[in-house]
Amino acid sequence: MTAIPGPKSQELLARKEAAVPPGIGTTLPVFITRAGGGVVQDADGNSLIDFGSGIAVTSVGNAAPKVVERVQKQVADFTHTCFMVTPYESYVQVCEKLNELTPGDHEKRTFLVNSGAEAVENAVKIARHATGRQAVVVFDHGYHGRTLLTMTLTAKNMPYKHKFGPFAPEVYRVPLAYPFRWPSGPENCAEEAAEQAIDMITKQIGAENVAAVVIEPIAGEGGFIEPAKGFLPRVAEFCRANGIVFVADEVQTGFARTGTLFACEDEGVVPDIITTAKGIAGGLPLAAVTGRAEIMDQVHAGGLGGTYGGNPLACEAALGVLETIEEEDLVARARRIGDIMLPRLRSLQERFDIIGDVRGRGAMIAIELVEPGTKEPNPAAVQAVVKRCHAEGLLVLTAGTYGNVLRFLPPLVMPEHLLEEGLGILEKAIAEL
């Protein structure tokens, strides 16, 4: 309807700049008034196809009927009591569902917090308490949050860590199996990366000193890096053999996003603790820590908690999300999205040598842009493509340690004709570049 951003969004942007610090960045400065079904509508009446889902949050849509219905009923009953003061059933129901649905048939416990970063931080706390050890191992290209500890766990300096130190102690980083960029080629990646990581842990830290290994089954902000097959099981096996708590950060990958309910399931990896957030509650702030009962039960009473953790509105939303995923078979829908996107993107890769890699699973897909004929990262090309896409009505997000990855996270409920239309806009943008 207008240029992007339109006049009303520009007015609101001026107000934002006067009221909000510039540290809160904005991917696309249009102000949204309505959203749903894979489309966001801005204050100027522009409709944009949404390939971001609020960074993998609105997987069931921006206003899924079951989520809306449950939240509306709950808000009329009560909005808060604090579960640590007077509990309520919906919190327990969410925990029961996560204990049932997360990988593994062992006895589990779950508790609820507000954000992915808070979940990861609590997972580390629990692992340290249960093992009596202090060291935490994380991986290149990983992202785990913006609190002091999770910022320390995160690999990328700019914008997440720059000038925010000093950082938390006893955090160690080892290589990730990144097939596209592994020096000796993708065929050697899993074995060599696992050997290097285990060797560094053994020699530089001492396995007996490690409380937890924390890893994303697919690295999110790092560029949707799917570790080479065999890498995750090998790391998990090493952890089991050495009494190390294996923590899967499924904040971005969870709740059907990758074509399985949780990304760990792709290789049959069963984590000791799994952290979830983002897609868990359809846009309401909620996150969870789910782990083996023998680990979770060791923390003393009062050692875990928070004022808003497991807010009743968010719990009802989460129950609505889980109902929607099951009833609409969104796990299969995610796989279908991947079946549509990956061949289209690989066809583009054959035509344009600026696309170095196409990767991902389900509805968590990315392309890595490079200088033609090389593997040199090309962040300028990413920004140019993003600008063209936004101008044509397609909301896309960037990622990657080198700033050269376009990531695609369409809602799992997006109609196929919109998915195809969005891919057409992307194809045009790359062709023009």
N, C-alpha and C positions, 0 to 999 in steps of 0.2 A: 504493500500500500504506500510506503514511503521509502526513502533511503534508510539504511541501517547504520546508526540508530536514527529514529525519526525525531521530530521536534519535541514531542512530549517526553520521550526518553532522554533527550538532551537536557531538558529542563530539570528532570529528576537527577540526572548525572551531576549537574552543577550543584544541586542540593547535597548529593552524596559527598562530593569533594569538599564541601564546606563543613560537613558534619562527621565524616568518617575518615580515619587516618589512611594515608595512601598505602600502608602496609597490607590493607585488605584489597587485594587485586580483583579485577573483573575480566573474565574471558571475553564476554560479549556484552557491551554496555546497553542492553535493552531491558526495560523494566517490565516484568511479566505480570499480567493481570489474570490470566486463565491458563490452564494446562491440562492435558489428558490425551490418551490415545496416541501418544508419540508425537504430539504437536504442542508447542508453547505459543501463546499469543501475547503480544506486548501492548503497551499503553497506546501505541499508534495504530493498533489494529493489524499489525503484521503477524502472519502465522509462519512459524519456522518448524521444520522437521527436527526432532530432538534425537541426536545420536550421542547424548551425554548422560541422560537419566539422573541429573544432579550428582554426577560421579558415582554411578552404579547404585543409586539409592531407590529411585522410583521404578524398580523393575516390574511391579504389578500395575504401574500407572500412577499418575499424580493425584488421583482421587478415586481409587478403586472402590467400588460399591461396598464390599464387605468391610473395608477399612473405615470408610466414612460412617457406615451404619453403627459399627461398634463404638467409634470415638464419640459420635453424637450422643449415643445413649449414656456412655460413661461420663461425659462432661456435665450432663444433667444430674448425675448422681453425686459424684465428687471428683475433684481434680487432683487431690493430693492428701495423703496422711503421713507419708514417709514410712516405707515398709519396715524400717528398723524400729518404728514406734508402734504402729498398729498395722499388721499385714492385711493383705487382700488376696483373693483367690487367683486373679488373673496373672499375678507375678508367678505364683506356683505353677499355673498352667503353662506359661511360656517356658519355664525351666524344665518341666516334665517333657514338653515337646522337643526341646533341644537335647535333652538326655536321650530321647528315643531316636532322633533323626541324625545326629552327628555320627561320624564313622566309629565303628567298633561296637561290640555287644557287651562290653564290660560295664560294671556299675559306675555311674557318673553322678556328678553334682554340677549345678549351674548357679551362678548368681549374675545379677544384672547391674549395668552401669550406664553411663550416658553416651560414650563415644568410643570409637575404635582405639584411639590412643589410650584412653583410660582402661580399656580391656587389656591391651598389651601390657601396660604398666602393671596391672594387677596380676597378670600371668607370670611376670618376672618375680614379683613379690612372693607369690605362692611357691614358685619353683625354688627360690632361695630359702624360703622357710622350710620346705619339705626336705631339701637335700642338705641343708647346712652349708652350702657352698655359695660363692659370690659371683664367679665369672659368668658372663653371658656372651654367647657367640651369635653373630649376625653375618649377613652376606653382602657382597658388593651389589649395588643397584637396588638395595632394599629400601622400603619406606614404611615407617611404623607410627608416625605421628609427630606432633609439635610440642608436647610437654618436654621437660628437661630430659627425662630418661628416654622417651621415645624419639626425641630429636637426636639424642646420642646414638640410638640404634639405627637411625636413618643414615643412608650412605651419602646422599647428595648435599653438597655445601650450599649452593645458591639455588633457590631462595631460602631453603629450610633452616640452615645452620649458621649462615654467614653473620659473624659478629655477635652471636648469641652465647658464646662460651663464657666460662669454662663448662665442660660437659661432665656427665656422670662417669664415675670410675668403673673399672672392671668390665668394660665392653670391648670385645675383640671382633675384627672383621676378617672374613675369609672369602675365597673366590666363589662365584656363582657360575653354574654351567650355562653359559650364554652362547648357544650354538652359532649364531650368526657371526659373533666376534671372537670365537675361540681360536687361538693362534694356529693350532695344528688341524683345524677343521672340525665340523660338527660331528663327524663319525667318531672322533676321539674324545669329544667334549665331556660326556657323562663320567667316564672312567677317570680321566685325568683331573677334572675339577674335583671329584670326590676325593681322589688320592691327595691332591694338594690341600684341600680343606682339612682332611683328617690329619695329615702330617703337621700342618700348622697348629692345630688344636693340641696334638700330642706333644709336640716339641716346645712350642712357645707358651702354652698355657698350662698344660697338664690336664688330661681328661678328668682326673679325680678332683679338679678344682672347678669344673664347669657345672653350674646349676641348670642352665637351659641353653638350648639351641633354638633360635627364633627365626622362622623363614616363611615367606609368602610362597604358596605353591605355584603361583604365577606372579612374578614381580609386577606390581601395579604402576606406581609413579615412575619406576625405573624403566618403563617402556613395554609393559605387557610381555615380559620375557618368560617364555615357557621353558623351564630347565630341561636339558636333554634327558630323554627317557632313561631311567635307571638311577639318576642322581638322587632324587628324593628318597627312594627306598634305601639306598646305600647309607645316606646320612642318618635316616631313622634307625637303621640297624646298628650303626655305630653308637648312637645314643642309648639304645636299649642295652647294648653290651657293656656300657660304662656308667649306667645309673644316671644318665643325663635326661632331663625332662625335654621332650621334643614338642615344641610349641608351633602350631600351624596358625599363622596370621591369615585368616580367611575373611578379613574385613571387606575387601573389594571383590573377592572371588566367590563368596558364599551365596546361598539361597538361589540356586538354579542358574546362576549367571553363566557358568562355563559348560552347561549341558549335563552336569551331574549336580546333585543338590549341593555338594561341597567339592571343591577342586581336588582335594586329597584322594577322593575316591577313584580318580582316573587311573592311578597306579596302585590302588589298594593300600595306601599309606594310612595308618591309624595313629593319629597324634595322641600324646598324653594329655595335652591341653589344646583346645581350639578356641580362637577368639573370633567373634562375629560382630558385625554392626551394619552400617550402610543399608543394604537391602532388607534388613530384618523387620522394619516397621513402617515401610511405605512413606518415609519422610519425617516421621517423628523421631526425636533423639532417643535412641536405645542401642545398647550393645550388651554383649554377653561373654562370660568366660565359662567354658564347659570343660571339665577334666575328670580324670580318673578319681573315683571316690577316695582311694587311699592317699592320694596327693592332696586333694581339696580339703579333706576332713582334718588335716593336720594343723590348719591355721586356727588359732585361739579365738574364742568369742569376742567380737568387737574388732578383730583385726581386718575385717573387710567391710565395705559399705560405702555409703554416700547419701546425701540428702535426697537427691532426685533420682537415684538409680532405680530403674524399674518403675518409673512413674505410671500410674494406672491408665492414663490415656495412651501412652506408648505401648503398654502391654496389650491393651485391646487392639491397637493397630497391628501389632505383631501377630496376634492370633488371626486377624483378618488376612494378613499377608500369607500366612501358612495355609489357611483355608483356600485362598485364591490359587496359590502355587499348585496345590494338590488337585483341586476341582478342575482347573483349566489346563492341567498337565504342562506347566510352564517349563519343566525340565526338558521335555520333548520339544517344546516351542523354542527354547534356546538352541538346541541342536539344529533345528530347522533354520533358524537365523544364520547360524554358521554355515550351513549347507548352501545358503543363498549368497552370503557375503564372500566367503573364501574363494570360490571359483571366479567371481567377478574381479576381485582384487588381484588374484594371480594372473588373470588375463591382462590386467593393467600392467602388472610387473613385466610381462613379456613384451609389452609395447613400449614401455617407458623405463629406460635404465636409471632414472632417478629413484625408482623404488628398489631399494636394496633387499628388503625382506618383507614377507607377509607372514603373520603368525597369529596364534591365539586359538581358543576353543569356544564353541558355543557363541554366545553374544558378547564375548570379550575378545575383540579382534584389533589388530594394529598393523600399520605399515611403517617401515623405517625408511626415511628418505636420505639419500647419499649424493655426493658429487658423482655425476655420471661416470661409470666405468671403474669406480673405486668403492671402498667402504668408509670413506671420509664422511663424517656426519654433515648434514646439510640443514641446519636449523632455519636458515633464511628461506629455503623452499617451503618448509612447514608453515612458517608464518604467512607466506604468500598464498598457499593453498587455503589456509584457514580464513584469510581475509576474503578470498573469492567465494568460498562456501558460505560464509556469513552473509555476504552481499546478495547471494542467490537464495537465501532462506534455509540453510542447513547449519544447525548448531553442531560443531565438532570440537573435541578437546585435544590438547597436546599432552605429551609425556616424554619420558626418556632422560637418562643421565646426561645425554648430550643435547637435549632439546630438539631432537630430530624425528620424533615419533608422533604420528597421528593415531589416536586411539578412538575406538568406536564402541559405545555402550548403549545401544538402543534399548528402549523398554521391551521386555519380553512379550508385551501385549500389542506391540506395534503391528498394524496391518501390513501385509506383504507389499501392497502397492506403494505405501509410503516408504518402506525400506528400499524398494527398487528406485523410487523417485530420488531418494537421498543419494543412493549410489550413482545415479545419473549425474547429479549435481557435482559430486566428488570427481567423477570421471572427467567432466567438462573442465573443472578447475585445474586438474593435473595436466590435461591436454593443452589448456591455454598457457600454463606455466612453461 
